[in-house]
Every structure is written in C-alpha cells, then in structure tokens.
C-alpha cells in the first residue's frame, strides 16, 4: 500500500493492521468494520443485488448503483477549469490536473525519462 499523505497511511495501518477484524463465517474474507462484513455477506453469500431502473446495470452495492446513475444517466462530470477536459470521477480530474497542468513528474532511476503518472513510470520500467 502506498499513501500520498501521512494521514492516509496512518488510517490504512489502523484499519488493516491494528484495528479490530471481523472474519466472515462463510469464507476467508476479513472485514475491518462490522458494516463492511454485513455488506460483504449480502453481496457474496446472500445474492443481494441492486438493478438500475434505466438500463441493465446491476451491482451488489447500493452506492455503486447511485454513482452509476449519476454518471451514466444524470451526466455527472467534473470539469477542468484550465481546459475542456471532463472526468466522471474526481480522482481522474485530479490525475489530469497533475499530469497535464501541474509540474508533477516521476523520474526513472535508470534513464532520463520522466512520467506524469506513477502507472506510466511502472509501464516504462517493465519495457
């Protein structure tokens, strides 16, 4: 796990390694919160599913259905204030802003290549 901020790493450590764990009694899944265990059981073992009333999209998680409807049927977009780019997720807009309009660069430690995204640097190193 890699965090971009110290509080994210701390939250990860607390929830995944130090906090309470709730094992599923039907498989080897371990949840870090009781609500996550309940959601896991409903989706994986009880067949709970939520159907979109406008298309054939289906999800075991209600928040995913709500996000689907907002993006696909209500036109939710996150617009760049510096160009015409539109994203369907805030994280995609953030990545766009950093790589296209910011000075965020990830240098290769083996050559002069500089990537605008960590994923691009990883792909570069594999080649």
N, CA, C and O of each residue as an XYZ file, in Angstrom:
508
protein
N       0.839     -1.184      0.000
C       0.000      0.000      0.000
C       0.879      1.240      0.000
O       1.859      1.319      0.741
N       0.520      2.214     -0.841
C       1.237      3.482     -0.875
C       0.241      4.595     -0.631
O      -0.843      4.610     -1.215
N       0.603      5.516      0.223
C      -0.263      6.653      0.531
C       0.378      7.922      0.006
O       1.599      8.024     -0.109
N      -0.472      8.887     -0.310
C       0.045     10.175     -0.767
C       0.087     11.200      0.354
O       0.628     12.293      0.185
N      -0.481     10.848      1.494
C      -0.469     11.750      2.649
C      -0.284     10.922      3.917
O      -0.766      9.792      3.986
N       0.405     11.465      4.918
C       0.662     10.719      6.154
C      -0.612     10.212      6.833
O      -0.619      9.106      7.372
N      -1.691     11.004      6.815
C      -2.911     10.561      7.491
C      -3.516      9.344      6.789
O      -4.151      8.511      7.436
N      -3.322      9.235      5.465
C      -3.844      8.075      4.750
C      -3.098      6.809      5.159
O      -3.706      5.752      5.328
N      -1.788      6.916      5.316
C      -1.000      5.765      5.749
C      -1.396      5.362      7.161
O      -1.530      4.173      7.452
N      -1.583      6.329      8.031
C      -1.994      6.040      9.403
C      -3.355      5.355      9.431
O      -3.553      4.378     10.153
N      -4.294      5.877      8.636
C      -5.630      5.278      8.569
C      -5.554      3.849      8.042
O      -6.256      2.967      8.536
N      -4.702      3.617      7.037
C      -4.517      2.277      6.498
C      -3.982      1.329      7.571
O      -4.500      0.226      7.748
N      -2.937      1.766      8.289
C      -2.344      0.929      9.339
C      -3.376      0.573     10.407
O      -3.492     -0.584     10.811
N      -4.119      1.575     10.857
C      -5.109      1.347     11.910
C      -6.204      0.389     11.461
O      -6.607     -0.497     12.215
N      -6.685      0.565     10.232
C      -7.807     -0.266      9.800
C      -7.384     -1.663      9.359
O      -8.122     -2.624      9.573
N      -6.211     -1.790      8.749
C      -5.804     -3.084      8.203
C      -4.921     -3.914      9.124
O      -4.895     -5.141      9.020
N      -4.199     -3.258     10.020
C      -3.208     -3.994     10.796
C      -3.376     -3.894     12.313
O      -2.940     -4.785     13.041
N      -3.998     -2.829     12.791
C      -4.071     -2.625     14.238
C      -5.488     -2.698     14.796
O      -5.684     -3.012     15.970
N      -6.451     -2.414     13.967
C      -7.830     -2.339     14.438
C      -8.485     -3.706     14.546
O      -7.858     -4.729     14.272
N      -9.747     -3.715     14.946
C     -10.477     -4.975     15.066
C     -10.676     -5.610     13.695
O     -10.726     -4.922     12.676
N     -10.788     -6.922     13.691
C     -11.026     -7.653     12.456
C     -12.258     -8.524     12.643
O     -12.469     -9.116     13.702
N     -13.062     -8.589     11.593
C     -14.313     -9.336     11.637
C     -14.313    -10.365     10.513
O     -14.589    -10.028      9.361
N     -14.001    -11.638     10.848
C     -13.944    -12.672      9.810
C     -15.332    -13.132      9.387
O     -16.252    -13.218     10.201
N     -15.462    -13.421      8.115
C     -16.705    -13.979      7.585
C     -16.779    -15.444      8.003
O     -15.783    -16.165      7.945
N     -17.958    -15.874      8.422
C     -18.118    -17.271      8.849
C     -18.401    -18.213      7.675
O     -18.623    -19.408      7.870
N     -18.393    -17.662      6.448
C     -18.696    -18.488      5.280
C     -17.540    -18.565      4.277
O     -17.572    -19.378      3.354
N     -16.521    -17.719      4.457
C     -15.348    -17.747      3.582
C     -14.170    -17.130      4.328
O     -14.273    -16.857      5.524
N     -13.068    -16.909      3.649
C     -11.874    -16.402      4.328
C     -11.759    -14.878      4.329
O     -10.708    -14.346      4.687
N     -12.809    -14.169      3.939
C     -12.808    -12.704      3.941
C     -12.735    -12.175      5.375
O     -13.376    -12.710      6.280
N     -11.947    -11.121      5.565
C     -11.860    -10.457      6.868
C     -12.169     -8.983      6.664
O     -11.511     -8.310      5.871
N     -13.158     -8.487      7.369
C     -13.555     -7.088      7.276
C     -12.964     -6.304      8.439
O     -12.646     -6.865      9.488
N     -12.824     -5.007      8.236
C     -12.282     -4.149      9.293
C     -13.382     -3.393     10.029
O     -13.119     -2.720     11.026
N     -14.607     -3.504      9.540
C     -15.754     -2.904     10.216
C     -16.930     -3.855     10.081
O     -17.045     -4.568      9.084
N     -17.805     -3.869     11.080
C     -18.975     -4.740     11.026
C     -19.863     -4.423      9.831
O     -20.429     -5.329      9.220
N     -19.987     -3.142      9.495
C     -20.825     -2.775      8.353
C     -20.240     -3.328      7.051
O     -20.986     -3.695      6.144
N     -18.904     -3.390      6.957
C     -18.269     -3.956      5.764
C     -18.519     -5.457      5.690
O     -18.724     -5.999      4.604
N     -18.502     -6.133      6.838
C     -18.784     -7.567      6.865
C     -20.222     -7.828      6.433
O     -20.483     -8.751      5.661
N     -21.149     -7.022      6.925
C     -22.563     -7.162      6.548
C     -22.722     -6.979      5.038
O     -23.406     -7.765      4.383
N     -22.089     -5.941      4.489
C     -22.169     -5.671      3.050
C     -21.554     -6.821      2.252
O     -22.097     -7.216      1.220
N     -20.431     -7.359      2.720
C     -19.779     -8.497      2.064
C     -20.711     -9.700      2.033
O     -20.889    -10.319      0.984
N     -21.302    -10.034      3.165
C     -22.182    -11.201      3.238
C     -23.404    -11.055      2.332
O     -23.800    -12.001      1.651
N     -23.992     -9.866      2.332
C     -25.153     -9.628      1.468
C     -24.796     -9.825     -0.004
O     -25.543    -10.449     -0.757
N     -23.647     -9.285     -0.402
C     -23.249     -9.336     -1.805
C     -22.755    -10.712     -2.230
O     -23.112    -11.199     -3.302
N     -21.942    -11.332     -1.401
C     -21.278    -12.576     -1.803
C     -22.028    -13.851     -1.430
O     -21.908    -14.862     -2.124
N     -22.786    -13.817     -0.362
C     -23.395    -15.052      0.120
C     -24.933    -15.048      0.098
O     -25.556    -16.109      0.109
N     -25.537    -13.858      0.068
C     -26.999    -13.785      0.104
C     -27.599    -13.340     -1.225
O     -28.820    -13.318     -1.384
N     -26.748    -12.990     -2.171
C     -27.226    -12.629     -3.502
C     -27.933    -11.288     -3.601
O     -28.682    -11.060     -4.551
N     -27.713    -10.399     -2.646
C     -28.334     -9.079     -2.709
C     -27.764     -8.331     -3.916
O     -26.552     -8.303     -4.129
N     -28.645     -7.735     -4.687
C     -28.221     -7.002     -5.870
C     -29.173     -5.845     -6.120
O     -30.369     -5.937     -5.845
N     -28.627     -4.759     -6.643
C     -29.412     -3.561     -6.937
C     -29.371     -3.321     -8.447
O     -28.297     -3.223     -9.040
N     -30.557     -3.229     -9.060
C     -30.696     -3.090    -10.504
C     -31.010     -1.645    -10.868
O     -31.842     -1.003    -10.226
N     -30.343     -1.138    -11.897
C     -30.641      0.192    -12.417
C     -32.000      0.141    -13.107
O     -32.284     -0.796    -13.853
N     -32.840      1.146    -12.860
C     -34.170      1.170    -13.468
C     -34.165      1.786    -14.865
O     -35.215      1.922    -15.494
N     -32.960      2.165    -15.355
C     -32.873      2.785    -16.673
C     -32.056      1.979    -17.678
O     -32.074      2.276    -18.873
N     -31.338      0.960    -17.199
C     -30.558      0.095    -18.083
C     -30.329     -1.234    -17.366
O     -30.927     -1.483    -16.319
N     -29.484     -2.074    -17.913
C     -29.290     -3.396    -17.300
C     -28.113     -3.463    -16.329
O     -27.665     -4.559    -15.990
N     -27.599     -2.305    -15.870
C     -26.522     -2.293    -14.875
C     -27.043     -2.872    -13.562
O     -28.179     -2.626    -13.156
N     -26.179     -3.645    -12.915
C     -26.529     -4.283    -11.651
C     -25.309     -4.289    -10.749
O     -24.190     -4.506    -11.215
N     -25.520     -4.050     -9.447
C     -24.415     -4.024     -8.501
C     -24.854     -4.605     -7.161
O     -26.005     -4.438     -6.757
N     -23.946     -5.284     -6.478
C     -24.288     -5.769     -5.138
C     -24.236     -4.652     -4.093
O     -24.620     -4.864     -2.943
N     -23.763     -3.464     -4.484
C     -23.613     -2.365     -3.535
C     -24.420     -1.153     -3.991
O     -24.230     -0.658     -5.102
N     -25.306     -0.682     -3.143
C     -26.160      0.453     -3.464
C     -25.373      1.719     -3.822
O     -25.762      2.412     -4.762
N     -24.276      2.055     -3.112
C     -23.524      3.255     -3.508
C     -22.985      3.187     -4.939
O     -22.890      4.213     -5.612
N     -22.632      1.983     -5.408
C     -22.151      1.836     -6.776
C     -23.277      2.116     -7.765
O     -23.051      2.738     -8.802
N     -24.488      1.660     -7.450
C     -25.628      1.934     -8.311
C     -25.906      3.431     -8.366
O     -26.165      3.974     -9.440
N     -25.854      4.098     -7.224
C     -26.089      5.544     -7.188
C     -25.045      6.281     -8.026
O     -25.385      7.213     -8.754
N     -23.789      5.875     -7.932
C     -22.727      6.506     -8.710
C     -22.936      6.246    -10.195
O     -22.770      7.151    -11.013
N     -23.296      5.023    -10.546
C     -23.590      4.677    -11.933
C     -24.670      5.583    -12.508
O     -24.507      6.131    -13.598
N     -25.768      5.743    -11.782
C     -26.882      6.557    -12.266
C     -26.474      8.018    -12.436
O     -26.850      8.662    -13.415
N     -25.709      8.536    -11.485
C     -25.269      9.931    -11.569
C     -24.395     10.157    -12.799
O     -24.539     11.170    -13.483
N     -23.495      9.225    -13.085
C     -22.567      9.372    -14.202
C     -23.239      9.060    -15.538
O     -23.148      9.850    -16.478
N     -23.904      7.925    -15.626
C     -24.440      7.462    -16.909
C     -25.766      8.100    -17.299
O     -26.015      8.332    -18.482
N     -26.606      8.381    -16.336
C     -27.960      8.838    -16.671
C     -28.231     10.293    -16.301
O     -29.160     10.903    -16.830
N     -27.435     10.850    -15.405
C     -27.651     12.236    -14.996
C     -26.535     13.157    -15.481
O     -26.590     14.368    -15.264
N     -25.522     12.589    -16.136
C     -24.463     13.392    -16.741
C     -23.479     14.023    -15.779
O     -22.903     15.066    -16.091
N     -23.269     13.424    -14.621
C     -22.316     13.979    -13.659
C     -20.927     14.039    -14.273
O     -20.414     13.035    -14.768
N     -20.321     15.219    -14.240
C     -18.967     15.406    -14.762
C     -18.209     16.368    -13.862
O     -18.788     17.265    -13.248
N     -16.907     16.158    -13.801
C     -16.005     17.038    -13.069
C     -15.160     17.728    -14.131
O     -14.368     17.078    -14.814
N     -15.322     19.023    -14.273
C     -14.695     19.771    -15.366
C     -13.391     20.418    -14.933
O     -13.274     20.958    -13.833
N     -12.415     20.349    -15.827
C     -11.143     21.034    -15.622
C     -11.367     22.523    -15.844
O     -12.019     22.917    -16.811
N     -10.835     23.342    -14.966
C     -11.004     24.792    -15.106
C      -9.929     25.425    -15.995
O      -9.891     26.644    -16.161
N      -9.048     24.579    -16.569
C      -7.985     25.111    -17.415
C      -8.068     24.642    -18.870
O      -7.350     25.144    -19.735
N      -8.952     23.674    -19.127
C      -9.139     23.195    -20.498
C     -10.518     22.549    -20.601
O     -11.326     22.665    -19.679
N     -10.788     21.882    -21.695
C     -12.130     21.327    -21.911
C     -12.291     19.893    -21.395
O     -13.308     19.256    -21.669
N     -11.321     19.385    -20.666
C     -11.390     18.019    -20.147
C     -12.515     17.867    -19.134
O     -12.704     18.716    -18.264
N     -13.263     16.766    -19.261
C     -14.311     16.416    -18.299
C     -14.076     14.999    -17.821
O     -13.830     14.098    -18.623
N     -14.152     14.803    -16.524
C     -13.957     13.480    -15.934
C     -15.250     13.007    -15.290
O     -16.099     13.812    -14.908
N     -15.389     11.697    -15.175
C     -16.557     11.136    -14.497
C     -16.269     10.864    -13.026
O     -17.179     10.551    -12.258
N     -14.995     10.985    -12.634
C     -14.626     10.787    -11.235
C     -13.649     11.892    -10.820
O     -12.819     12.337    -11.613
N     -13.767     12.321     -9.565
C     -12.876     13.372     -9.064
C     -11.418     12.943     -9.130
O     -10.547     13.759     -9.431
N     -11.144     11.679     -8.855
C      -9.759     11.205     -8.880
C      -9.168     11.308    -10.283
O      -7.973     11.564    -10.435
N      -9.994     11.111    -11.306
C      -9.498     11.231    -12.680
C      -9.181     12.686    -13.010
O      -8.193     12.972    -13.687
N     -10.018     13.606    -12.531
C      -9.739     15.027    -12.743
C      -8.449     15.421    -12.038
O      -7.647     16.172    -12.592
N      -8.241     14.924    -10.827
C      -7.020     15.232    -10.072
C      -5.785     14.734    -10.836
O      -4.790     15.449    -10.957
N      -5.863     13.508    -11.346
C      -4.750     12.962    -12.120
C      -4.496     13.809    -13.362
O      -3.346     14.091    -13.698
N      -5.559     14.211    -14.038
C      -5.435     15.067    -15.215
C      -4.755     16.386    -14.857
O      -3.820     16.815    -15.533
N      -5.230     17.022    -13.795
C      -4.673     18.323    -13.389
C      -3.183     18.206    -13.083
O      -2.395     19.060    -13.490
N      -2.797     17.159    -12.372
C      -1.392     16.976    -12.011
C      -0.525     16.684    -13.225
O       0.562     17.245    -13.367
N      -1.003     15.804    -14.100
C      -0.167     15.380    -15.215
C      -0.152     16.359    -16.379
O       0.867     16.486    -17.058
N      -1.261     17.056    -16.627
C      -1.332     17.961    -17.773
C      -0.997     19.398    -17.393
O      -0.276     20.079    -18.122
N      -1.508     19.861    -16.266
C      -1.355     21.273    -15.910
C      -0.369     21.527    -14.767
O       0.047     22.663    -14.542
N      -0.008     20.488    -14.066
C       0.919     20.655    -12.947
C       2.331     20.283    -13.325
O       2.601     19.906    -14.466
N       3.213     20.387    -12.389
C       4.602     20.025    -12.622
C       4.950     18.698    -11.974
O       6.114     18.451    -11.656
N       3.969     17.850    -11.775
C       4.222     16.553    -11.155
C       4.905     15.655    -12.183
O       4.355     15.391    -13.252
N       6.080     15.201    -11.855
C       6.831     14.307    -12.731
C       7.463     13.217    -11.873
O       7.922     13.464    -10.758
N       7.474     12.010    -12.422
C       8.051     10.866    -11.731
C       9.248     10.386    -12.549
O       9.069      9.746    -13.585
N      10.469     10.689    -12.096
C      11.658     10.348    -12.888
C      12.027      8.869    -12.771
O      11.873      8.247    -11.720
N      12.512      8.338    -13.871
C      13.033      6.974    -13.895
C      14.421      6.995    -13.259
O      15.215      7.898    -13.525
N      14.709      6.015    -12.430
C      16.017      5.970    -11.771
C      17.082      5.282    -12.637
O      18.216      5.093    -12.195
N      16.707      4.902    -13.893
C      17.656      4.217    -14.764
C      17.957      4.978    -16.056
O      18.872      4.618    -16.797
N      17.173      6.040    -16.324
C      17.409      6.852    -17.522
C      16.829      8.247    -17.301
O      16.480      8.599    -16.174
N      16.723      9.042    -18.365
C      16.244     10.421    -18.244
C      14.724     10.556    -18.371
O      14.202     11.669    -18.322
N      14.022      9.460    -18.532
C      12.566      9.504    -18.712
C      11.879     10.070    -17.468
O      12.256      9.760    -16.338
N      10.866     10.902    -17.701
C      10.041     11.431    -16.621
C       8.587     11.200    -16.987
O       8.136     11.631    -18.048
N       7.850     10.523    -16.115
C       6.439     10.222    -16.360
C       5.560     11.235    -15.647
O       5.973     11.866    -14.675
N       4.357     11.376    -16.144
C       3.394     12.270    -15.499
C       2.497     11.507    -14.529
O       1.766     12.113    -13.745
N       2.554     10.181    -14.583
C       1.778      9.347    -13.672
C       2.644      8.174    -13.216
O       3.494      7.691    -13.965
N       2.424      7.727    -12.001
C       3.177      6.594    -11.471
C       2.964      5.358    -12.342
O       3.901      4.599    -12.588
N       1.738      5.158    -12.803
C       1.440      3.985    -13.634
C       2.250      4.016    -14.931
O       2.690      2.970    -15.408
N       2.447      5.191    -15.499
C       3.255      5.303    -16.718
C       4.714      4.970    -16.444
O       5.375      4.331    -17.263
N       5.216      5.402    -15.293
C       6.598      5.075    -14.927
C       6.756      3.570    -14.752
O       7.755      2.997    -15.188
N       5.791      2.932    -14.124
C       5.856      1.474    -13.944
C       5.873      0.761    -15.287
O       6.655     -0.169    -15.482
N       5.012      1.186    -16.225
C       4.992      0.587    -17.550
C       6.327      0.798    -18.263
O       6.831     -0.102    -18.936
N       6.890      1.989    -18.110
C       8.188      2.300    -18.721
C       9.265      1.359    -18.198
O      10.077      0.851    -18.972
N       9.274      1.127    -16.905
C      10.324      0.289    -16.308
C      10.202     -1.173    -16.722
O      11.203     -1.889    -16.757
N       9.008     -1.619    -17.031
C       8.798     -3.010    -17.453
C       9.398     -3.237    -18.849
O       9.871     -4.331    -19.158
N       9.373     -2.205    -19.676
C       9.862     -2.331    -21.070
C      11.319     -2.426    -21.121
O      11.893     -2.536    -22.204
